Amino acid sequence: MADEEKKEITQMSCADFSEFKEALKVLRLLDDKIMYKLNTSVPTESFAGEINGEAKCRELYTELLDGFKSRENAIKRCIHEVSNNIKSIKEQREANPDDFDLSKRLRSEQTKLRLMHSELSVEEVLKPGSLKKFNDKCWKSFKPPK
């Protein structure tokens, strides 16, 4: 994983959903450009002797898995953070049931939490798609472990 992506994960803001979504977009670039990456790194049969296809595919596979894990951890971290915020707001609201601002913040945090959970579902769709493209291109050179 590139240093800029690692930096993006550690700096991912959970407070602002727009920033959270933008950070995920950056982290998903490899998945978005998987075919380009495969076409530029995996040798065609005419270049198979000049480029180590197994090493390139192994490297790309590791990069994919690292990206999957990093994104999932970042999303779960934010879900945990927002869940704690919701719990705190609920406790505050119990003490001040007439506080309109607390109710408004609670609804906002609950919406953010639902949207973050939906990003986990997006990951469940992205992973198999990226892995299928990877396997379609690298199956001759590299067999990922089961």
ABEGO torsion letter per residue (X at the ends): XBAAAAAAAAABBAABAAAAAAAAAAAAAAAAAAAAAAAAABBBAAAAAABBAAAAAAAAAAAAAAAAAAAAAAAAAAAAAAAAAAAAAAAAAAABAABAAAAAAAAAAAAAAAAAAAAAAAAAAAAAAAAAAAAAAAAAABBBBX
